[in-house]
């Protein structure tokens, strides 16, 4: 099994000379299983470059798993060129929206309203299928199994674990470390603490022993207090998570869009220095567009 990063920025695309080394596209990760099944994690602007690459290997049969419906994780979807090719088969997977009761098909339906996009789904030639996922229920996709767990974000965000022939990769999507929003004197503190501890155990269990852990590392430790509640993680929390669950490698992604490549490397160097030495066997990598990893 192998995976490749096509977009590593968070929140908004940030192309330009300041981001040329790591890339300015938003989240998209291509996963190829051992038998060649194509799984795509999120559909940020990085999916457009992936689509152009896939045109060299038609027909395209793609399984797209959406972590959540915030724009930076879906706004490349209407530009996924195989949607316009008759031989393509695209299956879109995602969570039920508990607020509206809508399934994953609602995401593309909203995007393709005439107010936002000039081409309707009826004008797309591919065979498009929708699968609204049951929380915590694994599904088979080709020779892989894809499991999910609810992460911590202002909307339902599914983290996905893809397992294939003894190898595994887990992607958090957007995730903020669990914290208790009630002071200790508040009667709501204890039950809420029990709730978040239960959720934390479920997340850790879903990640346990993973070969590659891909994590939202938007903020530095110093930046986080001003961003608490926004639904994003830190480098420090990601390293602690990787150690806790016994991950073999950690890939830091969802880079803050205002951060230049030089600034990103400086933040990363500071984090790595503070956490040195890492446990034996744990590799920590700053993800960049074009990085391809083979799990052998």
C-alpha positions in Angstrom: 0.0 0.0 0.0 1.2 3.5 -0.7 -0.1 7.1 -0.3 0.8 10.4 -1.8 0.0 14.0 -0.6 -1.6 16.2 -3.2 -2.6 19.0 -0.8 -1.2 19.8 2.7 -2.5 23.3 3.5 -5.4 24.1 5.8 -8.4 26.5 5.6 -7.7 28.2 2.3 -5.4 27.6 -0.7 -2.1 29.6 -0.3 -0.1 29.3 -3.5 2.8 31.6 -4.2 6.6 31.9 -3.7 6.3 31.6 0.1 4.8 28.1 -0.1 6.4 26.6 -3.2 8.4 23.9 -1.3 5.6 22.4 0.7 2.7 23.5 -1.6 -0.3 25.7 -1.3 -3.2 23.3 -2.1 -5.7 22.2 0.5 -6.1 18.7 1.7 -6.1 15.7 -0.6 -4.3 12.4 -0.1 -4.2 9.5 -2.7 -4.0 6.0 -1.3 -3.3 3.0 -3.6 -3.9 -0.4 -2.2 -1.9 -3.5 -3.1 -4.3 -4.5 -5.9 -4.5 -0.9 -7.3 -7.8 0.2 -5.7 -7.8 4.0 -5.6 -8.9 5.6 -2.4 -8.9 9.4 -2.1 -9.0 11.1 1.3 -10.7 14.5 1.1 -11.2 16.7 -2.0 -9.5 20.0 -1.3 -7.8 21.9 -4.2 -5.1 19.2 -4.3 -7.6 16.9 -6.0 -7.4 18.9 -9.2 -3.7 18.0 -9.8 -4.5 14.4 -8.8 -7.3 14.4 -11.4 -4.9 15.5 -14.2 -2.5 12.7 -13.1 -5.3 10.1 -13.3 -6.1 11.0 -16.9 -3.0 9.0 -17.8 -4.5 5.8 -16.4 -8.1 5.7 -17.6 -10.7 4.5 -16.8 -10.7 5.9 -13.3 -12.5 4.0 -10.5 -12.2 6.1 -7.4 -13.5 5.9 -3.8 -13.4 9.4 -2.3 -13.8 9.5 1.5 -14.7 13.0 2.9 -13.7 13.6 6.5 -16.1 16.5 6.8 -17.8 19.2 4.7 -15.9 22.3 5.5 -14.8 24.1 2.3 -11.1 23.4 2.4 -11.8 19.6 2.3 -14.4 19.6 -0.5 -13.9 22.7 -2.7 -11.9 20.8 -5.3 -14.6 18.2 -5.8 -16.4 19.8 -8.8 -13.0 20.0 -10.5 -12.3 16.3 -10.3 -12.0 15.7 -14.0 -13.0 12.0 -14.0 -16.5 13.1 -13.0 -16.9 14.3 -16.6 -15.6 11.1 -18.3 -18.2 8.5 -19.1 -15.9 5.5 -18.3 -15.3 6.8 -14.8 -16.9 5.4 -11.6 -16.7 7.6 -8.5 -18.1 6.6 -5.2 -18.3 9.4 -2.6 -18.2 8.3 1.1 -18.9 10.4 4.2 -20.9 11.0 7.4 -24.5 11.8 8.0 -25.1 15.4 9.0 -26.9 15.1 12.4 -28.1 18.7 12.2 -29.8 18.5 8.8 -30.2 14.7 8.5 -28.6 14.9 5.0 -26.3 12.2 3.7 -23.0 12.7 1.8 -24.8 13.2 -1.5 -25.9 16.6 -0.1 -22.3 17.9 -0.3 -22.1 17.6 -4.1 -25.7 18.7 -4.4 -25.0 22.0 -2.7 -21.8 22.6 -4.5 -23.4 22.2 -7.9 -26.2 24.6 -7.3 -26.2 27.1 -10.2 -25.4 30.0 -7.8 -22.1 28.4 -7.0 -21.1 26.3 -10.1 -22.1 26.4 -13.7 -22.3 22.6 -14.3 -25.0 20.4 -12.8 -24.5 16.8 -11.7 -26.8 15.8 -14.6 -24.1 17.1 -17.0 -21.5 14.9 -15.4 -20.9 11.7 -17.5 -19.3 9.5 -14.8 -21.2 6.9 -12.8 -21.5 8.6 -9.4 -22.5 6.6 -6.3 -23.0 7.8 -2.7 -22.4 5.9 0.5 -23.3 7.5 3.8 -21.2 5.7 6.4 -22.3 4.2 9.7 -20.1 5.5 12.5 -17.6 2.9 13.7 -18.6 0.3 11.0 -15.7 -0.8 8.7 -16.4 -1.4 5.0 -14.4 -3.3 2.4 -13.0 -1.3 -0.5 -11.2 -3.5 -3.0 -8.6 -5.4 -1.0 -8.6 -2.8 1.8 -10.8 -2.3 4.9 -11.7 1.3 5.8 -12.9 2.0 9.3 -13.9 5.3 10.8 -14.1 7.2 14.1 -15.5 10.6 15.1 -12.8 13.1 15.8 -13.0 16.4 17.6 -14.2 19.2 15.3 -17.1 21.7 15.3 -18.9 19.5 12.7 -18.9 15.7 12.4 -15.4 14.8 11.2 -14.5 11.2 10.5 -11.0 10.0 10.9 -10.3 7.1 8.6 -8.1 4.0 9.0 -7.2 2.1 5.9 -5.9 -1.4 6.4 -4.5 -3.6 3.6 -2.6 -6.9 4.0 -1.2 -6.1 7.4 -0.3 -2.4 6.7 -2.4 0.6 7.8 -2.7 4.4 7.5 -4.9 6.7 9.6 -5.9 10.2 8.6 -7.5 12.5 11.2 -8.9 15.1 8.9 -9.4 18.1 11.2 -8.9 17.3 14.9 -8.4 19.3 18.1 -7.2 17.6 21.2 -10.1 16.9 23.6 -10.4 19.4 26.4 -13.0 20.0 29.1 -14.8 23.3 28.4 -16.4 23.4 31.9 -14.4 24.5 35.1 -13.9 22.0 37.8 -16.5 23.6 40.1 -19.2 23.3 37.4 -21.5 20.3 37.9 -21.1 19.6 34.2 -17.4 19.1 34.5 -17.3 15.5 35.7 -19.8 14.0 33.2 -18.2 15.9 30.3 -14.8 14.7 31.4 -16.1 11.1 31.3 -17.6 11.8 27.9 -14.4 13.1 26.3 -12.3 10.4 27.9 -14.5 7.8 26.3 -14.2 9.5 22.9 -10.5 9.8 23.3 -10.2 6.1 24.0 -12.2 5.3 20.8 -9.9 7.5 18.8 -6.7 6.0 20.3 -8.1 2.5 19.6 -8.8 3.3 16.0 -5.2 4.5 15.6 -3.5 1.8 17.6 -0.3 0.5 16.1 -0.8 2.2 12.7 2.1 2.3 10.3 1.4 5.9 9.1 -0.5 8.4 11.2 -1.4 11.6 9.2 -2.5 14.4 11.6 -3.8 18.0 11.6 -0.9 20.1 12.9 -2.2 23.6 12.2 -0.8 25.4 15.2 2.3 25.7 17.4 2.0 25.2 21.1 2.2 28.9 21.7 -0.4 29.7 19.1 -3.0 27.2 20.3 -4.5 29.1 23.3 -5.8 31.8 21.1 -7.3 29.2 18.7 -8.9 26.9 21.2 -12.3 25.7 20.0 -11.5 26.2 16.3 -11.2 22.5 15.9 -7.5 22.1 14.9 -4.5 20.4 16.4 -0.9 21.2 17.3 2.5 19.6 16.5 3.0 18.8 20.2 -0.4 17.1 20.5 0.3 15.1 17.3 3.6 13.8 18.6 2.0 12.9 21.9 -0.8 11.1 20.1 1.7 9.2 17.9 3.7 8.0 20.9 0.5 7.1 22.9 -0.9 4.9 20.1 2.3 3.3 19.0 2.4 4.7 15.5 5.5 3.9 13.4 5.5 7.2 11.5 3.8 10.6 12.0 3.1 12.9 9.0 2.3 16.5 10.0 -0.2 18.2 7.6 -2.9 20.9 7.3 -0.3 23.6 7.5 -1.4 27.0 8.6 -2.0 29.0 5.4 -0.3 32.2 6.5 2.9 30.4 7.4 5.6 30.5 4.8 7.8 27.4 4.1 10.6 29.0 6.0 8.3 29.7 9.0 6.9 26.2 8.8 10.3 24.6 9.0 11.3 26.9 11.9 8.2 25.9 13.9 8.8 22.2 13.1 12.5 22.4 14.1 11.5 24.0 17.4 9.0 21.2 18.1 11.4 18.5 17.2 14.1 19.9 19.4 11.8 20.1 22.4 10.7 16.5 21.9 14.1 15.0 21.3 14.9 12.3 21.6 11.8 10.6 20.1 11.0 7.0 21.0 13.0 4.5 19.0 11.3 3.7 15.7 9.1 6.8 15.5 9.7 8.9 12.4 8.1 12.4 12.2 7.8 14.0 8.8 6.6 17.4 7.6 4.3 16.6 4.8 4.6 18.3 1.4 2.9 18.1 -1.9 4.3 15.2 -4.0 5.5 13.2 -1.0 4.9 9.6 -1.7 5.2 6.8 0.9 5.2 3.1 0.3 4.3 0.9 3.3 6.3 -2.3 2.7 
